[in-house]
Amino acid sequence: MTFSALLILAFGMSMDAFAVAIGKGAALQRPQLREALRTGLIFGVIETLTPLVGWSLGQFRYPLRCPLGSLDRFYPALLFRRTYAD
């Protein structure tokens, strides 16, 4: 992973964390410390596992992608079409 890709990923994850913090803060009137720590722990674990799962699936999928060559760029378009066709 290049440094620029890592920066883009970090920026996207931080924007996600900021949006969740705003939403959760708006939903709670007077959060207690225990609730804040619980929410932070749950969200931190999810934000840690998300890129790891994606990386693991990419590593598993890489040998399957090689025989198709340049057709791999069309996968997202096919998935989008299949999902939203109806």
Gaussian input, Z-matrix of N, CA and C with variables (Angstrom, degrees):
# hf/3-21g

backbone

0 1
 N
 C     1     B1
 C     2     B2     1     A1
 N     3     B3     2     A2     1     D1
 C     4     B4     3     A3     2     D2
 C     5     B5     4     A4     3     D3
 N     6     B6     5     A5     4     D4
 C     7     B7     6     A6     5     D5
 C     8     B8     7     A7     6     D6
 N     9     B9     8     A8     7     D7
 C    10    B10     9     A9     8     D8
 C    11    B11    10    A10     9     D9
 N    12    B12    11    A11    10    D10
 C    13    B13    12    A12    11    D11
 C    14    B14    13    A13    12    D12
 N    15    B15    14    A14    13    D13
 C    16    B16    15    A15    14    D14
 C    17    B17    16    A16    15    D15
 N    18    B18    17    A17    16    D16
 C    19    B19    18    A18    17    D17
 C    20    B20    19    A19    18    D18
 N    21    B21    20    A20    19    D19
 C    22    B22    21    A21    20    D20
 C    23    B23    22    A22    21    D21
 N    24    B24    23    A23    22    D22
 C    25    B25    24    A24    23    D23
 C    26    B26    25    A25    24    D24
 N    27    B27    26    A26    25    D25
 C    28    B28    27    A27    26    D26
 C    29    B29    28    A28    27    D27
 N    30    B30    29    A29    28    D28
 C    31    B31    30    A30    29    D29
 C    32    B32    31    A31    30    D30
 N    33    B33    32    A32    31    D31
 C    34    B34    33    A33    32    D32
 C    35    B35    34    A34    33    D33
 N    36    B36    35    A35    34    D34
 C    37    B37    36    A36    35    D35
 C    38    B38    37    A37    36    D36
 N    39    B39    38    A38    37    D37
 C    40    B40    39    A39    38    D38
 C    41    B41    40    A40    39    D39
 N    42    B42    41    A41    40    D40
 C    43    B43    42    A42    41    D41
 C    44    B44    43    A43    42    D42
 N    45    B45    44    A44    43    D43
 C    46    B46    45    A45    44    D44
 C    47    B47    46    A46    45    D45
 N    48    B48    47    A47    46    D46
 C    49    B49    48    A48    47    D47
 C    50    B50    49    A49    48    D48
 N    51    B51    50    A50    49    D49
 C    52    B52    51    A51    50    D50
 C    53    B53    52    A52    51    D51
 N    54    B54    53    A53    52    D52
 C    55    B55    54    A54    53    D53
 C    56    B56    55    A55    54    D54
 N    57    B57    56    A56    55    D55
 C    58    B58    57    A57    56    D56
 C    59    B59    58    A58    57    D57
 N    60    B60    59    A59    58    D58
 C    61    B61    60    A60    59    D59
 C    62    B62    61    A61    60    D60
 N    63    B63    62    A62    61    D61
 C    64    B64    63    A63    62    D62
 C    65    B65    64    A64    63    D63
 N    66    B66    65    A65    64    D64
 C    67    B67    66    A66    65    D65
 C    68    B68    67    A67    66    D66
 N    69    B69    68    A68    67    D67
 C    70    B70    69    A69    68    D68
 C    71    B71    70    A70    69    D69
 N    72    B72    71    A71    70    D70
 C    73    B73    72    A72    71    D71
 C    74    B74    73    A73    72    D72
 N    75    B75    74    A74    73    D73
 C    76    B76    75    A75    74    D74
 C    77    B77    76    A76    75    D75
 N    78    B78    77    A77    76    D76
 C    79    B79    78    A78    77    D77
 C    80    B80    79    A79    78    D78
 N    81    B81    80    A80    79    D79
 C    82    B82    81    A81    80    D80
 C    83    B83    82    A82    81    D81
 N    84    B84    83    A83    82    D82
 C    85    B85    84    A84    83    D83
 C    86    B86    85    A85    84    D84
 N    87    B87    86    A86    85    D85
 C    88    B88    87    A87    86    D86
 C    89    B89    88    A88    87    D87
 N    90    B90    89    A89    88    D88
 C    91    B91    90    A90    89    D89
 C    92    B92    91    A91    90    D90
 N    93    B93    92    A92    91    D91
 C    94    B94    93    A93    92    D92
 C    95    B95    94    A94    93    D93
 N    96    B96    95    A95    94    D94
 C    97    B97    96    A96    95    D95
 C    98    B98    97    A97    96    D96
 N    99    B99    98    A98    97    D97
 C   100   B100    99    A99    98    D98
 C   101   B101   100   A100    99    D99
 N   102   B102   101   A101   100   D100
 C   103   B103   102   A102   101   D101
 C   104   B104   103   A103   102   D102
 N   105   B105   104   A104   103   D103
 C   106   B106   105   A105   104   D104
 C   107   B107   106   A106   105   D105
 N   108   B108   107   A107   106   D106
 C   109   B109   108   A108   107   D107
 C   110   B110   109   A109   108   D108
 N   111   B111   110   A110   109   D109
 C   112   B112   111   A111   110   D110
 C   113   B113   112   A112   111   D111
 N   114   B114   113   A113   112   D112
 C   115   B115   114   A114   113   D113
 C   116   B116   115   A115   114   D114
 N   117   B117   116   A116   115   D115
 C   118   B118   117   A117   116   D116
 C   119   B119   118   A118   117   D117
 N   120   B120   119   A119   118   D118
 C   121   B121   120   A120   119   D119
 C   122   B122   121   A121   120   D120
 N   123   B123   122   A122   121   D121
 C   124   B124   123   A123   122   D122
 C   125   B125   124   A124   123   D123
 N   126   B126   125   A125   124   D124
 C   127   B127   126   A126   125   D125
 C   128   B128   127   A127   126   D126
 N   129   B129   128   A128   127   D127
 C   130   B130   129   A129   128   D128
 C   131   B131   130   A130   129   D129
 N   132   B132   131   A131   130   D130
 C   133   B133   132   A132   131   D131
 C   134   B134   133   A133   132   D132
 N   135   B135   134   A134   133   D133
 C   136   B136   135   A135   134   D134
 C   137   B137   136   A136   135   D135
 N   138   B138   137   A137   136   D136
 C   139   B139   138   A138   137   D137
 C   140   B140   139   A139   138   D138
 N   141   B141   140   A140   139   D139
 C   142   B142   141   A141   140   D140
 C   143   B143   142   A142   141   D141
 N   144   B144   143   A143   142   D142
 C   145   B145   144   A144   143   D143
 C   146   B146   145   A145   144   D144
 N   147   B147   146   A146   145   D145
 C   148   B148   147   A147   146   D146
 C   149   B149   148   A148   147   D147
 N   150   B150   149   A149   148   D148
 C   151   B151   150   A150   149   D149
 C   152   B152   151   A151   150   D150
 N   153   B153   152   A152   151   D151
 C   154   B154   153   A153   152   D152
 C   155   B155   154   A154   153   D153
 N   156   B156   155   A155   154   D154
 C   157   B157   156   A156   155   D155
 C   158   B158   157   A157   156   D156
 N   159   B159   158   A158   157   D157
 C   160   B160   159   A159   158   D158
 C   161   B161   160   A160   159   D159
 N   162   B162   161   A161   160   D160
 C   163   B163   162   A162   161   D161
 C   164   B164   163   A163   162   D162
 N   165   B165   164   A164   163   D163
 C   166   B166   165   A165   164   D164
 C   167   B167   166   A166   165   D165
 N   168   B168   167   A167   166   D166
 C   169   B169   168   A168   167   D167
 C   170   B170   169   A169   168   D168
 N   171   B171   170   A170   169   D169
 C   172   B172   171   A171   170   D170
 C   173   B173   172   A172   171   D171
 N   174   B174   173   A173   172   D172
 C   175   B175   174   A174   173   D173
 C   176   B176   175   A175   174   D174
 N   177   B177   176   A176   175   D175
 C   178   B178   177   A177   176   D176
 C   179   B179   178   A178   177   D177
 N   180   B180   179   A179   178   D178
 C   181   B181   180   A180   179   D179
 C   182   B182   181   A181   180   D180
 N   183   B183   182   A182   181   D181
 C   184   B184   183   A183   182   D182
 C   185   B185   184   A184   183   D183
 N   186   B186   185   A185   184   D184
 C   187   B187   186   A186   185   D185
 C   188   B188   187   A187   186   D186
 N   189   B189   188   A188   187   D187
 C   190   B190   189   A189   188   D188
 C   191   B191   190   A190   189   D189
 N   192   B192   191   A191   190   D190
 C   193   B193   192   A192   191   D191
 C   194   B194   193   A193   192   D192
 N   195   B195   194   A194   193   D193
 C   196   B196   195   A195   194   D194
 C   197   B197   196   A196   195   D195
 N   198   B198   197   A197   196   D196
 C   199   B199   198   A198   197   D197
 C   200   B200   199   A199   198   D198
 N   201   B201   200   A200   199   D199
 C   202   B202   201   A201   200   D200
 C   203   B203   202   A202   201   D201
 N   204   B204   203   A203   202   D202
 C   205   B205   204   A204   203   D203
 C   206   B206   205   A205   204   D204
 N   207   B207   206   A206   205   D205
 C   208   B208   207   A207   206   D206
 C   209   B209   208   A208   207   D207
 N   210   B210   209   A209   208   D208
 C   211   B211   210   A210   209   D209
 C   212   B212   211   A211   210   D210
 N   213   B213   212   A212   211   D211
 C   214   B214   213   A213   212   D212
 C   215   B215   214   A214   213   D213
 N   216   B216   215   A215   214   D214
 C   217   B217   216   A216   215   D215
 C   218   B218   217   A217   216   D216
 N   219   B219   218   A218   217   D217
 C   220   B220   219   A219   218   D218
 C   221   B221   220   A220   219   D219
 N   222   B222   221   A221   220   D220
 C   223   B223   222   A222   221   D221
 C   224   B224   223   A223   222   D222
 N   225   B225   224   A224   223   D223
 C   226   B226   225   A225   224   D224
 C   227   B227   226   A226   225   D225
 N   228   B228   227   A227   226   D226
 C   229   B229   228   A228   227   D227
 C   230   B230   229   A229   228   D228
 N   231   B231   230   A230   229   D229
 C   232   B232   231   A231   230   D230
 C   233   B233   232   A232   231   D231
 N   234   B234   233   A233   232   D232
 C   235   B235   234   A234   233   D233
 C   236   B236   235   A235   234   D234
 N   237   B237   236   A236   235   D235
 C   238   B238   237   A237   236   D236
 C   239   B239   238   A238   237   D237
 N   240   B240   239   A239   238   D238
 C   241   B241   240   A240   239   D239
 C   242   B242   241   A241   240   D240
 N   243   B243   242   A242   241   D241
 C   244   B244   243   A243   242   D242
 C   245   B245   244   A244   243   D243
 N   246   B246   245   A245   244   D244
 C   247   B247   246   A246   245   D245
 C   248   B248   247   A247   246   D246
 N   249   B249   248   A248   247   D247
 C   250   B250   249   A249   248   D248
 C   251   B251   250   A250   249   D249
 N   252   B252   251   A251   250   D250
 C   253   B253   252   A252   251   D251
 C   254   B254   253   A253   252   D252
 N   255   B255   254   A254   253   D253
 C   256   B256   255   A255   254   D254
 C   257   B257   256   A256   255   D255

   B1=1.4456
   B2=1.5284
   B3=1.2998
   B4=1.4555
   B5=1.5199
   B6=1.3158
   B7=1.4601
   B8=1.5252
   B9=1.3213
   B10=1.4627
   B11=1.5303
   B12=1.3327
   B13=1.4634
   B14=1.5244
   B15=1.3099
   B16=1.4601
   B17=1.5332
   B18=1.3229
   B19=1.4671
   B20=1.5221
   B21=1.3210
   B22=1.4617
   B23=1.5257
   B24=1.3249
   B25=1.4606
   B26=1.5241
   B27=1.3255
   B28=1.4624
   B29=1.5257
   B30=1.3225
   B31=1.4607
   B32=1.5319
   B33=1.3195
   B34=1.4685
   B35=1.5201
   B36=1.3112
   B37=1.4646
   B38=1.5333
   B39=1.3204
   B40=1.4644
   B41=1.5250
   B42=1.3298
   B43=1.4654
   B44=1.5284
   B45=1.3172
   B46=1.4589
   B47=1.5246
   B48=1.3135
   B49=1.4641
   B50=1.5295
   B51=1.3210
   B52=1.4558
   B53=1.5288
   B54=1.3200
   B55=1.4713
   B56=1.5212
   B57=1.3113
   B58=1.4655
   B59=1.5277
   B60=1.3176
   B61=1.4663
   B62=1.5277
   B63=1.3230
   B64=1.4646
   B65=1.5276
   B66=1.3195
   B67=1.4661
   B68=1.5157
   B69=1.3116
   B70=1.4630
   B71=1.5287
   B72=1.3184
   B73=1.4597
   B74=1.5138
   B75=1.3187
   B76=1.4611
   B77=1.5183
   B78=1.3200
   B79=1.4637
   B80=1.5319
   B81=1.3086
   B82=1.4641
   B83=1.5246
   B84=1.3124
   B85=1.4641
   B86=1.5297
   B87=1.3064
   B88=1.4644
   B89=1.5257
   B90=1.3253
   B91=1.4655
   B92=1.5310
   B93=1.3100
   B94=1.4523
   B95=1.5291
   B96=1.3088
   B97=1.4589
   B98=1.5226
   B99=1.3228
   B100=1.4694
   B101=1.5365
   B102=1.3225
   B103=1.4710
   B104=1.5203
   B105=1.3226
   B106=1.4616
   B107=1.5300
   B108=1.3218
   B109=1.4668
   B110=1.5255
   B111=1.3171
   B112=1.4717
   B113=1.5247
   B114=1.3193
   B115=1.4570
   B116=1.5264
   B117=1.3158
   B118=1.4645
   B119=1.5153
   B120=1.3288
   B121=1.4609
   B122=1.5316
   B123=1.3117
   B124=1.4683
   B125=1.5231
   B126=1.3198
   B127=1.4544
   B128=1.5278
   B129=1.3121
   B130=1.4642
   B131=1.5168
   B132=1.3234
   B133=1.4699
   B134=1.5281
   B135=1.3201
   B136=1.4665
   B137=1.5203
   B138=1.3280
   B139=1.4632
   B140=1.5276
   B141=1.3020
   B142=1.4583
   B143=1.5231
   B144=1.3253
   B145=1.4622
   B146=1.5260
   B147=1.3250
   B148=1.4641
   B149=1.5321
   B150=1.3531
   B151=1.4617
   B152=1.5231
   B153=1.3283
   B154=1.4612
   B155=1.5250
   B156=1.3252
   B157=1.4667
   B158=1.5187
   B159=1.3323
   B160=1.4563
   B161=1.5126
   B162=1.3166
   B163=1.4595
   B164=1.5288
   B165=1.3208
   B166=1.4638
   B167=1.5234
   B168=1.3300
   B169=1.4613
   B170=1.5202
   B171=1.3192
   B172=1.4627
   B173=1.5159
   B174=1.3205
   B175=1.4603
   B176=1.5228
   B177=1.3301
   B178=1.4572
   B179=1.5211
   B180=1.3041
   B181=1.4591
   B182=1.5264
   B183=1.3176
   B184=1.4589
   B185=1.5257
   B186=1.3375
   B187=1.4674
   B188=1.5274
   B189=1.3211
   B190=1.4528
   B191=1.5250
   B192=1.3131
   B193=1.4499
   B194=1.5138
   B195=1.3015
   B196=1.4627
   B197=1.5233
   B198=1.3316
   B199=1.4620
   B200=1.5333
   B201=1.3196
   B202=1.4573
   B203=1.5229
   B204=1.3026
   B205=1.4521
   B206=1.5160
   B207=1.3253
   B208=1.4577
   B209=1.5282
   B210=1.3163
   B211=1.4608
   B212=1.5281
   B213=1.3405
   B214=1.4614
   B215=1.5252
   B216=1.3116
   B217=1.4698
   B218=1.5178
   B219=1.3257
   B220=1.4581
   B221=1.5317
   B222=1.3281
   B223=1.4588
   B224=1.5286
   B225=1.3388
   B226=1.4784
   B227=1.5211
   B228=1.3190
   B229=1.4659
   B230=1.5231
   B231=1.3160
   B232=1.4607
   B233=1.5220
   B234=1.3218
   B235=1.4606
   B236=1.5219
   B237=1.3189
   B238=1.4641
   B239=1.5224
   B240=1.3118
   B241=1.4598
   B242=1.5283
   B243=1.3203
   B244=1.4540
   B245=1.5174
   B246=1.3110
   B247=1.4527
   B248=1.5303
   B249=1.3209
   B250=1.4620
   B251=1.5279
   B252=1.3113
   B253=1.4516
   B254=1.5318
   B255=1.3010
   B256=1.4767
   B257=1.4972
   A1=107.79
   A2=115.85
   A3=120.18
   A4=110.51
   A5=114.47
   A6=119.53
   A7=111.01
   A8=117.14
   A9=119.52
   A10=111.21
   A11=117.70
   A12=120.67
   A13=110.66
   A14=116.13
   A15=120.58
   A16=110.90
   A17=117.10
   A18=120.42
   A19=111.67
   A20=117.31
   A21=120.56
   A22=110.40
   A23=116.93
   A24=120.65
   A25=111.06
   A26=116.93
   A27=120.87
   A28=111.21
   A29=117.31
   A30=120.70
   A31=110.75
   A32=116.72
   A33=120.48
   A34=112.40
   A35=116.70
   A36=119.94
   A37=110.91
   A38=117.69
   A39=119.41
   A40=111.01
   A41=117.69
   A42=119.90
   A43=110.52
   A44=116.54
   A45=121.08
   A46=110.27
   A47=116.38
   A48=120.11
   A49=111.15
   A50=117.25
   A51=120.98
   A52=111.13
   A53=116.65
   A54=120.34
   A55=111.16
   A56=117.26
   A57=120.71
   A58=110.33
   A59=117.13
   A60=120.06
   A61=111.21
   A62=116.82
   A63=120.43
   A64=110.25
   A65=116.86
   A66=120.81
   A67=112.64
   A68=116.64
   A69=120.25
   A70=110.77
   A71=116.37
   A72=119.71
   A73=112.28
   A74=116.73
   A75=120.36
   A76=111.77
   A77=117.36
   A78=121.17
   A79=112.31
   A80=117.57
   A81=120.81
   A82=110.47
   A83=116.07
   A84=120.41
   A85=111.14
   A86=115.69
   A87=121.65
   A88=107.88
   A89=116.42
   A90=118.28
   A91=111.66
   A92=114.50
   A93=120.29
   A94=108.55
   A95=115.48
   A96=120.68
   A97=111.29
   A98=116.61
   A99=120.64
   A100=110.68
   A101=116.96
   A102=121.21
   A103=111.14
   A104=117.19
   A105=121.07
   A106=111.07
   A107=117.12
   A108=120.34
   A109=111.58
   A110=116.75
   A111=121.16
   A112=110.65
   A113=116.26
   A114=120.94
   A115=110.41
   A116=117.21
   A117=121.04
   A118=112.50
   A119=117.05
   A120=120.91
   A121=111.44
   A122=116.29
   A123=119.68
   A124=110.57
   A125=116.07
   A126=118.86
   A127=111.55
   A128=117.75
   A129=121.00
   A130=112.37
   A131=116.61
   A132=120.21
   A133=110.45
   A134=116.67
   A135=120.01
   A136=110.71
   A137=117.36
   A138=120.79
   A139=111.58
   A140=118.39
   A141=121.34
   A142=111.34
   A143=116.39
   A144=120.15
   A145=113.56
   A146=117.84
   A147=120.57
   A148=112.63
   A149=120.30
   A150=118.27
   A151=113.21
   A152=117.18
   A153=119.36
   A154=111.58
   A155=116.97
   A156=120.59
   A157=110.08
   A158=117.32
   A159=120.65
   A160=112.32
   A161=117.29
   A162=121.24
   A163=110.39
   A164=117.38
   A165=121.01
   A166=111.15
   A167=117.01
   A168=119.35
   A169=111.38
   A170=117.40
   A171=120.65
   A172=111.91
   A173=117.39
   A174=120.35
   A175=111.35
   A176=116.75
   A177=121.17
   A178=110.89
   A179=116.30
   A180=122.49
   A181=112.84
   A182=118.90
   A183=121.95
   A184=113.36
   A185=120.85
   A186=118.79
   A187=112.74
   A188=118.37
   A189=120.91
   A190=111.73
   A191=117.46
   A192=121.84
   A193=112.30
   A194=118.63
   A195=121.99
   A196=114.33
   A197=121.59
   A198=118.97
   A199=113.34
   A200=118.28
   A201=120.01
   A202=112.73
   A203=117.62
   A204=121.31
   A205=113.37
   A206=116.02
   A207=120.54
   A208=113.29
   A209=119.09
   A210=120.74
   A211=112.69
   A212=117.57
   A213=119.73
   A214=112.89
   A215=119.20
   A216=119.51
   A217=112.42
   A218=118.09
   A219=121.38
   A220=112.64
   A221=118.36
   A222=120.98
   A223=112.78
   A224=119.70
   A225=118.28
   A226=112.70
   A227=117.47
   A228=119.85
   A229=110.72
   A230=116.89
   A231=120.05
   A232=111.41
   A233=116.77
   A234=120.07
   A235=110.71
   A236=117.05
   A237=120.68
   A238=110.65
   A239=115.94
   A240=120.18
   A241=111.03
   A242=116.16
   A243=120.03
   A244=111.66
   A245=117.90
   A246=121.27
   A247=111.97
   A248=117.63
   A249=121.27
   A250=113.80
   A251=117.81
   A252=120.44
   A253=111.99
   A254=117.26
   A255=119.69
   A256=113.50
   D1=128.82
   D2=-179.59
   D3=-75.82
   D4=164.74
   D5=-179.09
   D6=-65.10
   D7=-39.15
   D8=179.90
   D9=-66.64
   D10=-38.13
   D11=176.30
   D12=-64.53
   D13=-38.15
   D14=177.94
   D15=-65.51
   D16=-39.67
   D17=177.34
   D18=-65.60
   D19=-41.01
   D20=178.67
   D21=-64.69
   D22=-42.80
   D23=177.64
   D24=-62.19
   D25=-44.73
   D26=179.87
   D27=-63.15
   D28=-40.67
   D29=178.88
   D30=-64.29
   D31=-44.41
   D32=178.80
   D33=-63.22
   D34=-42.10
   D35=179.14
   D36=-67.24
   D37=-36.59
   D38=179.62
   D39=-70.15
   D40=-34.84
   D41=176.37
   D42=-66.38
   D43=-37.37
   D44=176.54
   D45=-64.13
   D46=-45.15
   D47=179.42
   D48=-63.29
   D49=-38.91
   D50=178.96
   D51=-64.56
   D52=-42.90
   D53=179.71
   D54=-63.51
   D55=-41.37
   D56=178.84
   D57=-67.10
   D58=-39.74
   D59=179.39
   D60=-63.43
   D61=-40.80
   D62=177.85
   D63=-64.95
   D64=-45.31
   D65=-179.80
   D66=-64.34
   D67=-44.84
   D68=-179.66
   D69=-67.99
   D70=-39.52
   D71=178.55
   D72=-65.27
   D73=-35.28
   D74=178.62
   D75=-72.82
   D76=-27.89
   D77=-177.61
   D78=-79.35
   D79=-29.04
   D80=-178.22
   D81=-95.92
   D82=136.01
   D83=179.55
   D84=-78.04
   D85=-60.68
   D86=179.39
   D87=-135.79
   D88=84.64
   D89=-176.74
   D90=-70.06
   D91=141.31
   D92=175.83
   D93=-86.41
   D94=163.43
   D95=-178.22
   D96=-59.73
   D97=-39.98
   D98=-178.76
   D99=-62.13
   D100=-43.12
   D101=178.83
   D102=-65.60
   D103=-39.99
   D104=179.30
   D105=-65.47
   D106=-43.08
   D107=178.86
   D108=-67.26
   D109=-39.13
   D110=178.35
   D111=-63.19
   D112=-45.99
   D113=179.47
   D114=-63.78
   D115=-44.41
   D116=178.55
   D117=-62.21
   D118=-40.11
   D119=179.31
   D120=-66.47
   D121=-45.51
   D122=179.59
   D123=-62.17
   D124=-47.44
   D125=-178.69
   D126=-67.20
   D127=-37.56
   D128=177.74
   D129=-62.45
   D130=-41.28
   D131=178.04
   D132=-64.86
   D133=-43.40
   D134=179.72
   D135=-64.26
   D136=-43.65
   D137=179.96
   D138=-67.75
   D139=-25.71
   D140=176.01
   D141=-77.41
   D142=-41.90
   D143=-176.52
   D144=-74.46
   D145=-29.77
   D146=-176.03
   D147=-57.58
   D148=-53.80
   D149=178.84
   D150=-67.42
   D151=-31.24
   D152=179.14
   D153=-66.88
   D154=-40.51
   D155=177.21
   D156=-65.75
   D157=-43.45
   D158=177.94
   D159=-61.89
   D160=-42.91
   D161=178.10
   D162=-64.49
   D163=-42.81
   D164=179.83
   D165=-62.97
   D166=-43.51
   D167=177.74
   D168=-65.17
   D169=-36.93
   D170=176.55
   D171=-64.79
   D172=-39.15
   D173=178.17
   D174=-67.44
   D175=-36.64
   D176=178.62
   D177=-70.87
   D178=-38.16
   D179=-174.86
   D180=-78.96
   D181=-21.30
   D182=-174.47
   D183=-55.45
   D184=-46.32
   D185=179.20
   D186=-63.87
   D187=-27.26
   D188=179.68
   D189=-76.13
   D190=-25.03
   D191=-176.22
   D192=-80.48
   D193=-29.34
   D194=-173.42
   D195=-58.02
   D196=-43.43
   D197=-178.69
   D198=-64.66
   D199=-23.05
   D200=-178.71
   D201=-83.80
   D202=-12.29
   D203=175.34
   D204=61.71
   D205=-123.05
   D206=-172.62
   D207=-81.65
   D208=-0.34
   D209=-179.89
   D210=-75.38
   D211=-10.78
   D212=-176.32
   D213=-65.53
   D214=-20.32
   D215=178.65
   D216=-73.29
   D217=-13.75
   D218=-178.85
   D219=-92.51
   D220=-5.95
   D221=179.72
   D222=-57.70
   D223=-49.04
   D224=-179.91
   D225=-59.89
   D226=-38.25
   D227=179.53
   D228=-65.20
   D229=-40.22
   D230=178.92
   D231=-67.09
   D232=-40.31
   D233=178.03
   D234=-65.53
   D235=-41.78
   D236=178.97
   D237=-62.49
   D238=-44.11
   D239=-179.10
   D240=-64.67
   D241=-42.10
   D242=-179.27
   D243=-68.11
   D244=-35.50
   D245=-177.47
   D246=-74.76
   D247=-42.07
   D248=-173.08
   D249=-107.31
   D250=16.85
   D251=-178.54
   D252=-71.12
   D253=-33.86
   D254=-176.96
   D255=-87.01

